[in-house]
Amino acid sequence: MNMCRFRHSVWPVVALSLLVSVLFHEPACAQCDDKPAPDGLTWEFDEENSESFSFTGFLSDVFTPQLIRDTRNIRVYVRDPRFGELLRRCGDLRAVDGIFQKALRVAEFNIGRGLFLAMMACLEHQNVQVDMPVVGAVGLPLTFEEDSLFKARTANLPSRIYEDSPAGVHGDRDKLQHFFGSAYIAYVSEMPEIARATGNFIEWGEAKMIVGGADDVRDRRANKQGETFGHDLLYVKTLLPSDYLTLPVRVE
């Protein structure tokens, strides 16, 4: 048999097989929506509580305020390796939506509480140094997490949320706290002007009082997008953060 003719006849079949494999065979790829991936992983990966009853845990829950328990819950979700895998498969913007949707479930679909929990999930600073008159820099804790838990959670935070996000591991993950914080204020106050004034005041305070802080136009962009998101949630309850993180805004 002529080997050249054999090779020429086989290559189209091989090429077709590879194309079919790429298009239709995704053994480890998440669907990136509400359906499970072929390996069973979904954004609701921890919804079924399989832990056995613990009397000590029960007492701890009884005497721990609900908001603290909810904050702990959403942070556990973000630092879970499965969330990190979903972020890798589906992208940063889809992961931001995942955080918000999980926060809503934890908050029993109370939107204001869900926005607050999303902000707490995305806090990117463990503490800040405040420049105080006379005494100098004073450390102010923000998250009250153990170092290892803080590092694991922030390592899983989406960071490539804008087309102009800086390269590197940190990227724009600090913008999420601005986005959800402004959204929360705009939603609960029902006045986007209050969210805007609060965001502007925080930026001014960062530049004036926080060691190494600056009034960042990119922070203001995230504030404005969050402000619009929170205000619009008053009227349409099914909106997602990704719709607004890609929204062009005019920064004042």
RAZI-V461673 format. One record per run of one state. SS is the DSSP state (A for helix, B for strand, O for the rest). FROM is the first residue (numbers start at 1). TO is the last residue. If there is no record, write none. Layout:
SS|FROM|TO  SS|FROM|TO
This chain:
O|1|2  A|3|24  O|25|54  A|55|63  O|64|65  A|66|79  O|80|80  A|81|90  O|91|91  A|92|106  O|107|110  A|111|122  O|123|126  B|127|132  O|133|135  B|136|141  O|142|146  A|147|155  O|156|174  A|175|189  O|190|191  A|192|209  B|210|210  O|211|216  A|217|233  O|234|241  A|242|245  O|246|252
